[in-house]
Amino acid sequence: MKKTGVYGILRGSFLTDDSAIKNWRIIIFIVSLLMVMIWSAHLADAKVVKIAQLNKLKRELRAEDIDTSTRLMRMKLESTVRSKVKSIGLEPSKTPPQKIKVTLKE
């Protein structure tokens, strides 16, 4: 029986005999499950690629942020500000600032 069973499978008689409807249902179900599995694998691969692209963009933006912060810090230095305003004729005051005290009388 095992020989005829294997022989029947090789011939494809399990798809054409009286109980073929049950076999076709199972085959269609298994094929549909395989298609869903392949589809979900493709979606997962697409998400992995998207995550890699976003990580690369994040690293680039972080480097740009650090570069911009460094340039801003250099621009805020007193020596840089003095050299910029010197070209328009401004210079530091020779006299120190004075405190003004306000007293309220009731």
Secondary structure, 3 states (H helix, E strand, C coil): CHHHHHHHHHHCHHHCCCCHHHHHHHHHHHHHHHHHHHHHHHHHHHHHHHHHHHHHHHHHHHHHHHHHHHHHHHHHCHHHHHHHHHCCCCCCCCCCCCCCCCCCCC
